[in-house]
Amino acid sequence: MTGIFTRCFMAVKEMKILYEVYDGLYINLTNRCPCACAFCIRKHTDHVGQGNYSLWLEHEPDYDEIVNAFRKVNLNKYSEAVFCGFGEPTEALDMLLETARFIKNGFPELPLRINTNGLGNLINGRDITPLFRGLIDRISISLNTPDEVDYYNLVKPRFGVKSFNAMLDFAEKAKLYVPEVTMTTVETTITKKQEEECRMICGKIGVRYRIRPLE
């Protein structure tokens, strides 16, 4: 009986392309991700905050589906739009860029942010950061830890140990094209000493450091 109830409950959940977090509008483009982070929210829930919806996409939305979703919301009420869902946004790079152009054409004053693991260059096999020029205002990159071996053990990227330095290189390149670049760690997942080491890494690269709360 419980299994039947669970399946019925899940069936009525709405697939979400757009969802709200505080005063931001978040854009859910893909569930693909090259990482399996130990602290990933996907291990515990299928949504963020309150509401009867799922961030697990039935399929990756096409451009028309995304535009139709935007037509149902008032962008004037949001402080920013954020590419961040239940996957790594740069896995759907072409759709990310198309969506960013759509927003900038209609709402040029609305800041656009990407929340990313910073592995977009590995994912796409080339340096994608120049594509963000004039489209993306902010990038938040998950640094997670100051050590490449610890990073691999914590994040478990499919690209192996080289992922850490690739992520740092992505951050350094991104700041050439994106006005605001931030690197983050998650509170309680590393020591205070490691947090200070992360702060030094960010200072060396020339980007902002932020410790974000554990969800």
C-alpha positions as CSV (number, residue, x, y, z in Angstrom):
1,M,0.0,0.0,0.0
2,T,2.8,2.4,0.9
3,G,4.5,1.8,-2.5
4,I,1.3,2.6,-4.4
5,F,0.7,5.8,-2.3
6,T,4.3,6.9,-3.0
7,R,4.0,6.3,-6.8
8,C,0.7,8.2,-6.9
9,F,2.2,11.1,-4.8
10,M,5.2,11.4,-7.1
11,A,2.9,11.3,-10.2
12,V,1.1,14.5,-9.3
13,K,4.3,16.5,-8.8
14,E,4.9,19.1,-11.4
15,M,8.2,19.1,-13.3
16,K,9.9,22.4,-12.6
17,I,11.9,24.4,-15.1
18,L,11.8,27.6,-13.0
19,Y,11.6,27.8,-9.3
20,E,12.1,30.4,-6.6
21,V,14.7,30.6,-3.8
22,Y,14.2,33.7,-1.7
23,D,14.1,36.6,-4.2
24,G,15.9,34.7,-7.0
25,L,14.4,32.9,-10.0
26,Y,16.3,29.6,-10.5
27,I,16.5,27.8,-13.9
28,N,16.6,24.0,-14.0
29,L,18.0,22.9,-17.4
30,T,19.4,19.4,-16.8
31,N,19.9,16.6,-14.3
32,R,23.2,15.6,-15.7
33,C,26.3,16.1,-13.5
34,P,29.8,14.7,-13.7
35,C,30.1,14.6,-9.9
36,A,28.7,12.7,-7.0
37,C,29.3,15.0,-4.1
38,A,29.1,13.6,-0.6
39,F,26.9,16.4,0.6
40,C,24.7,16.7,-2.5
41,I,21.1,17.7,-1.8
42,R,19.8,15.2,-4.4
43,K,20.6,12.4,-2.0
44,H,18.0,13.6,0.4
45,T,15.1,15.4,-1.5
46,D,13.7,16.0,-5.0
47,H,13.1,19.8,-4.5
48,V,14.2,22.9,-2.7
49,G,12.1,24.7,-0.1
50,Q,8.4,24.2,0.1
51,G,6.0,23.1,-2.7
52,N,4.7,20.1,-4.5
53,Y,7.2,19.9,-7.4
54,S,10.2,17.9,-8.4
55,L,13.5,19.2,-9.8
56,W,14.1,15.8,-11.4
57,L,13.3,16.6,-15.0
58,E,11.2,14.1,-17.1
59,H,13.3,15.4,-20.0
60,E,15.6,18.3,-20.7
61,P,13.5,21.3,-21.7
62,D,13.9,22.7,-25.2
63,Y,13.9,26.4,-26.0
64,D,10.2,26.7,-26.5
65,E,9.4,25.0,-23.2
66,I,11.8,27.4,-21.4
67,V,10.3,30.5,-23.1
68,N,6.8,29.3,-22.2
69,A,7.8,28.9,-18.6
70,F,9.2,32.4,-18.5
71,R,6.0,33.8,-19.9
72,K,4.2,32.6,-16.8
73,V,6.4,34.6,-14.4
74,N,7.0,38.3,-13.6
75,L,10.8,38.8,-13.9
76,N,10.5,42.3,-12.4
77,K,10.0,40.7,-8.9
78,Y,13.3,38.9,-8.9
79,S,16.8,40.3,-7.9
80,E,18.6,37.8,-10.2
81,A,18.1,34.7,-12.4
82,V,20.3,31.7,-11.5
83,F,21.2,28.8,-13.7
84,C,21.0,26.1,-11.0
85,G,18.9,23.0,-10.7
86,F,19.4,19.3,-10.0
87,G,22.3,19.1,-12.4
88,E,25.4,21.0,-13.7
89,P,24.2,23.8,-15.9
90,T,27.2,23.7,-18.2
91,E,26.1,20.1,-19.2
92,A,23.4,21.9,-21.2
93,L,25.7,24.7,-22.4
94,D,23.9,25.6,-25.7
95,M,20.5,25.9,-23.9
96,L,22.1,27.9,-21.1
97,L,23.4,30.4,-23.6
98,E,20.2,30.6,-25.6
99,T,18.2,31.2,-22.4
100,A,20.7,33.8,-21.2
101,R,20.3,35.7,-24.5
102,F,16.5,35.5,-24.2
103,I,16.6,37.0,-20.7
104,K,19.1,39.7,-21.7
105,N,17.1,40.7,-24.7
106,G,13.9,41.2,-22.7
107,F,15.3,42.1,-19.2
108,P,18.8,43.5,-19.7
109,E,19.0,44.9,-16.1
110,L,18.3,41.5,-14.5
111,P,21.6,39.9,-13.3
112,L,22.3,36.4,-14.5
113,R,24.3,33.9,-12.3
114,I,25.6,30.4,-12.9
115,N,26.0,28.1,-10.0
116,T,28.6,25.5,-11.2
117,N,31.1,22.9,-10.2
118,G,33.6,24.6,-12.4
119,L,34.2,21.6,-14.7
120,G,32.5,23.1,-17.7
121,N,35.7,23.2,-19.7
122,L,36.2,19.4,-19.1
123,I,32.6,18.7,-19.8
124,N,32.6,20.5,-23.1
125,G,36.2,19.7,-24.2
126,R,37.1,23.4,-24.7
127,D,37.4,26.7,-22.9
128,I,33.8,27.9,-22.6
129,T,34.4,31.0,-20.5
130,P,34.6,33.5,-23.4
131,L,31.0,32.6,-24.2
132,F,29.9,34.2,-21.0
133,R,31.0,37.7,-22.0
134,G,28.1,40.1,-22.0
135,L,25.6,37.4,-20.9
136,I,26.6,36.2,-17.4
137,D,27.1,38.7,-14.6
138,R,28.0,36.3,-11.8
139,I,29.5,32.8,-11.4
140,S,29.5,30.8,-8.2
141,I,32.0,27.9,-8.4
142,S,32.1,25.0,-5.9
143,L,35.7,24.9,-4.6
144,N,34.7,22.6,-1.7
145,T,38.3,21.9,-0.4
146,P,41.8,23.2,-0.8
147,D,43.4,19.9,-1.7
148,E,43.1,18.0,-5.0
149,V,43.0,14.5,-3.4
150,D,40.4,15.6,-0.8
151,Y,38.5,17.2,-3.6
152,Y,38.4,14.0,-5.6
153,N,37.3,12.0,-2.5
154,L,34.6,14.5,-1.6
155,V,33.2,15.4,-5.1
156,K,34.0,12.1,-6.9
157,P,34.2,13.8,-10.4
158,R,34.2,11.4,-13.4
159,F,37.3,13.2,-14.8
160,G,39.5,12.1,-11.9
161,V,42.1,14.0,-9.8
162,K,42.8,16.4,-12.6
163,S,39.4,18.0,-12.0
164,F,40.6,20.1,-9.1
165,N,43.2,22.1,-11.1
166,A,40.8,22.3,-14.1
167,M,38.2,23.9,-11.8
168,L,40.8,26.4,-10.5
169,D,41.8,27.2,-14.1
170,F,38.1,27.7,-15.0
171,A,37.8,30.2,-12.2
172,E,40.8,32.1,-13.3
173,K,39.6,32.2,-17.0
174,A,36.0,33.1,-16.0
175,K,37.0,36.3,-14.2
176,L,38.3,37.7,-17.6
177,Y,34.7,37.6,-18.9
178,V,32.4,37.6,-15.9
179,P,32.2,40.7,-13.6
180,E,31.7,38.8,-10.4
181,V,33.3,35.3,-9.7
182,T,32.9,33.6,-6.3
183,M,34.3,30.3,-5.1
184,T,32.5,28.5,-2.3
185,T,32.8,25.8,0.3
186,V,30.1,24.2,2.5
187,E,30.1,24.9,6.2
188,T,31.0,21.9,8.5
189,T,32.3,19.8,5.6
190,I,36.0,21.0,6.0
191,T,38.0,22.3,8.9
192,K,38.6,26.0,9.8
193,K,42.2,25.6,8.7
194,Q,41.0,24.3,5.3
195,E,38.7,27.2,5.0
196,E,41.6,29.6,5.5
197,E,43.5,27.7,2.8
198,C,40.6,28.0,0.5
199,R,40.5,31.8,1.2
200,M,44.1,32.0,0.3
201,I,43.5,30.1,-3.0
202,C,40.7,32.5,-3.9
203,G,42.9,35.5,-3.0
204,K,45.7,34.2,-5.3
205,I,43.2,33.7,-8.2
206,G,41.6,37.1,-7.5
207,V,38.0,35.9,-6.8
208,R,35.7,36.2,-3.9
209,Y,35.4,33.4,-1.2
210,R,32.2,32.4,0.4
211,I,31.2,29.7,2.9
212,R,27.7,28.6,2.1
213,P,25.3,26.8,4.5
214,L,24.8,23.1,4.5
215,E,21.4,22.4,3.0
